[in-house]
Amino acid sequence: MTVNRKAIVIGGSLSGLFTGVLLRSVGWEVDIYERSPRTLSSRGGGVVLQPDVVEAFNIAGIPHDKLGVVATERYYLQDNGSIQRMPMRQTLTSWNTLYNHLKRHFPDEHYHQGKSLTNLQQQGEQVTAIFADGSKATGDLLIGADGSTSTVRQILLPTYDPMYAGYVGYRGLVDEKDLDPETAAIMTERFVFYQFRNSHILQYVIPGEDESLEPGKRRFNWVWYVNYDRDTELRRILTDKNGKLRDYSIPPGMMADDVEREMRDYAQSVLVEPFQKLITATKEPFVQSILDLGVPNMVFDRVALIGDAAFIPRPHTAASVSKAAANAIALMDALQENEHNVNNALKAWELDQLALGMHLWKRGQDLGETSQFIYGKEKWQPSKSV
Ligand SMILES: Cc1cc2nc3c(=O)[nH]c(=O)nc-3n(C[C@H](O)[C@H](O)[C@H](O)COP(=O)(O)OP(=O)(O)OC[C@H]3O[C@@H](n4cnc5c(N)ncnc54)[C@H](O)[C@@H]3O)c2cc1C
């Protein structure tokens, strides 16, 4: 087991925690620095559970038998009321279930909240993180796990920013008890889709906010992709109810009233009845712009970019979280294999992780642009459609 090595991880979401628990499992000392002073655990929606996440939990010794809800088939709802069925077994979990499991496994005294990285310095084999409050932390390795708006990336690759893909995902969560029994029967324990011109909506059941898997205490999780022009429409969608323009998303409870009303009216005019009812039952919808991001390098001497800080695959790949886990597993392996040479470990790690990131990035774009998900080609015009 490696000893006397220290890693500084910037960002305390899933990439940061995967990295933290896995590097600790091979003897590294790890401190995670998270910008948000508040708990992250009550936020977030659904995540498709992929094998890399389970593998990371296995390696770290985190129990994973109660992580999600199993769906055994897909339903494609048709305009005429019929349903196309496709057998497919998947486990659906939630962001907060994964976050809580990882967080419980990482020592609180090494998870520092309210710490916003503003700069970094590399000196020989050491790297120092500098925070907004003036404090510093030095280690053998710094991991930028600080997501789509990564400060680490902005320092090292200042011209690489996420690009808006031409559409947003409206999202929502509905407690099982809040949906009428007839609609709930269609939606429960299945991946359900409705595809139509230039758009599609999907839903699956995920654990409750308290991680409950008990029927009646779980949540329906939906995502609806809608095209908006970047120059003329997006600004309005991303302006919250207080008039503040947000970077990429509006959290639950913060959508502007007129945008929320327009989304709800649009749902009634274009969706099939079960999805209309699901959206009507949603108390606090939220919205995220769909982004594309890829970088040419993930390693800069003793600094590495990981997770969404490096590559953002579109959500159709269902791979952001599993990529975060895969990045962290590979980093742990590389540091173990090159125990005495961190630079060599990082070089070896980077090659495969760049290939993985580029593959998922391209695959997400293809899925978004093909006839199945024909986004970005034609725009929905509110005045014509509602
Ligand atoms: C609260 C929350 C809820 C989410 N819910 C979902 C979901 O329901 N479904 C889904 O598929 N994905 C969700 N995601 C995104 C998902 O976590 C990522 O797509 C994926 O797991 C990769 O995560 P990441 O850790 O690389 O990036 P992110 O999850 O974006 O995390 C980056 C973290 O870095 C922190 N950070 C940013 N800048 C700094 C800085 N300068 N200094 C210190 N810290 C910084 C941020 O506060 C954030 O916690 C959510 C993310 C967050 C933060």
The ligand as an SDF file (V2000), in Angstrom:
LIG
                    3D

 53 58  0  0  0  0  0  0  0  0999 V2000
  -25.8670   19.1180   -6.1750 C   0  0  0  0  0  0  0  0  0  0  0  0
  -25.6800   18.3400   -7.4610 C   0  0  0  0  0  0  0  0  0  0  0  0
  -26.7230   17.5380   -7.9420 C   0  0  0  0  0  0  0  0  0  0  0  0
  -26.5640   16.8050   -9.1260 C   0  0  0  0  0  0  0  0  0  0  0  0
  -27.5880   16.0020   -9.5400 N   0  0  0  0  0  0  0  0  0  0  0  0
  -27.4290   15.2090  -10.6240 C   0  0  0  0  0  0  0  0  0  0  0  0
  -28.4620   14.3010  -11.0270 C   0  0  0  0  0  0  0  0  0  0  0  0
  -29.5120   14.2480  -10.4350 O   0  0  0  0  0  0  0  0  0  0  0  0
  -28.2550   13.5040  -12.1190 N   0  0  0  0  0  0  0  0  0  0  0  0
  -27.0770   13.5380  -12.7940 C   0  0  0  0  0  0  0  0  0  0  0  0
  -26.9060   12.7750  -13.7490 O   0  0  0  0  0  0  0  0  0  0  0  0
  -26.0880   14.3890  -12.4490 N   0  0  0  0  0  0  0  0  0  0  0  0
  -26.2340   15.2260  -11.3780 C   0  0  0  0  0  0  0  0  0  0  0  0
  -25.2360   16.0880  -11.0020 N   0  0  0  0  0  0  0  0  0  0  0  0
  -24.0410   16.1510  -11.8400 C   0  0  0  0  0  0  0  0  0  0  0  0
  -23.1580   14.9620  -11.6180 C   0  0  0  0  0  0  0  0  0  0  0  0
  -22.6730   14.9850  -10.2810 O   0  0  0  0  0  0  0  0  0  0  0  0
  -22.0500   15.0270  -12.6090 C   0  0  0  0  0  0  0  0  0  0  0  0
  -22.5480   15.0420  -13.9130 O   0  0  0  0  0  0  0  0  0  0  0  0
  -21.1160   13.8370  -12.5420 C   0  0  0  0  0  0  0  0  0  0  0  0
  -21.3160   13.0310  -11.4530 O   0  0  0  0  0  0  0  0  0  0  0  0
  -19.6820   14.3060  -12.4560 C   0  0  0  0  0  0  0  0  0  0  0  0
  -19.5910   15.0110  -11.2670 O   0  0  0  0  0  0  0  0  0  0  0  0
  -18.4170   15.9470  -10.9120 P   0  0  0  0  0  0  0  0  0  0  0  0
  -18.1440   15.6680   -9.4750 O   0  0  0  0  0  0  0  0  0  0  0  0
  -17.3110   15.8310  -11.8920 O   0  0  0  0  0  0  0  0  0  0  0  0
  -18.9980   17.4200  -11.1170 O   0  0  0  0  0  0  0  0  0  0  0  0
  -20.1370   18.1330  -10.2890 P   0  0  0  0  0  0  0  0  0  0  0  0
  -21.1360   17.1800   -9.8090 O   0  0  0  0  0  0  0  0  0  0  0  0
  -20.5770   19.2880  -11.0910 O   0  0  0  0  0  0  0  0  0  0  0  0
  -19.3730   18.6920   -8.9890 O   0  0  0  0  0  0  0  0  0  0  0  0
  -18.4150   19.7020   -8.9880 C   0  0  0  0  0  0  0  0  0  0  0  0
  -18.2690   20.1810   -7.5480 C   0  0  0  0  0  0  0  0  0  0  0  0
  -17.1770   21.1060   -7.4890 O   0  0  0  0  0  0  0  0  0  0  0  0
  -17.5490   22.1970   -6.6800 C   0  0  0  0  0  0  0  0  0  0  0  0
  -16.7220   23.3440   -7.1040 N   0  0  0  0  0  0  0  0  0  0  0  0
  -16.8250   24.0570   -8.2610 C   0  0  0  0  0  0  0  0  0  0  0  0
  -15.8850   25.0160   -8.3070 N   0  0  0  0  0  0  0  0  0  0  0  0
  -15.1690   24.9140   -7.1690 C   0  0  0  0  0  0  0  0  0  0  0  0
  -14.0740   25.6320   -6.6370 C   0  0  0  0  0  0  0  0  0  0  0  0
  -13.5270   26.6710   -7.2880 N   0  0  0  0  0  0  0  0  0  0  0  0
  -13.5700   25.2820   -5.4280 N   0  0  0  0  0  0  0  0  0  0  0  0
  -14.1320   24.2310   -4.7290 C   0  0  0  0  0  0  0  0  0  0  0  0
  -15.1810   23.5040   -5.1920 N   0  0  0  0  0  0  0  0  0  0  0  0
  -15.6910   23.8460   -6.3920 C   0  0  0  0  0  0  0  0  0  0  0  0
  -19.0340   22.3710   -6.9640 C   0  0  0  0  0  0  0  0  0  0  0  0
  -19.6740   23.0870   -5.9180 O   0  0  0  0  0  0  0  0  0  0  0  0
  -19.4990   20.9170   -7.0540 C   0  0  0  0  0  0  0  0  0  0  0  0
  -19.8950   20.3900   -5.8130 O   0  0  0  0  0  0  0  0  0  0  0  0
  -25.3510   16.8740   -9.8530 C   0  0  0  0  0  0  0  0  0  0  0  0
  -24.3150   17.6850   -9.3750 C   0  0  0  0  0  0  0  0  0  0  0  0
  -24.4520   18.4080   -8.2030 C   0  0  0  0  0  0  0  0  0  0  0  0
  -23.3050   19.2700   -7.6800 C   0  0  0  0  0  0  0  0  0  0  0  0
  1  2  1  0
  2  3  1  0
  2 52  2  0
  3  4  2  0
  4  5  1  0
  4 50  1  0
  5  6  2  0
  6  7  1  0
  6 13  1  0
  7  8  2  0
  7  9  1  0
  9 10  1  0
 10 11  2  0
 10 12  1  0
 12 13  2  0
 13 14  1  0
 14 15  1  0
 14 50  1  0
 15 16  1  0
 16 17  1  0
 16 18  1  0
 18 19  1  0
 18 20  1  0
 20 21  1  0
 20 22  1  0
 22 23  1  0
 23 24  1  0
 24 25  2  0
 24 26  1  0
 24 27  1  0
 27 28  1  0
 28 29  2  0
 28 30  1  0
 28 31  1  0
 31 32  1  0
 32 33  1  0
 33 34  1  0
 33 48  1  0
 34 35  1  0
 35 36  1  0
 35 46  1  0
 36 37  1  0
 36 45  1  0
 37 38  2  0
 38 39  1  0
 39 40  1  0
 39 45  2  0
 40 41  1  0
 40 42  2  0
 42 43  1  0
 43 44  2  0
 44 45  1  0
 46 47  1  0
 46 48  1  0
 48 49  1  0
 50 51  2  0
 51 52  1  0
 52 53  1  0
M  END
$$$$
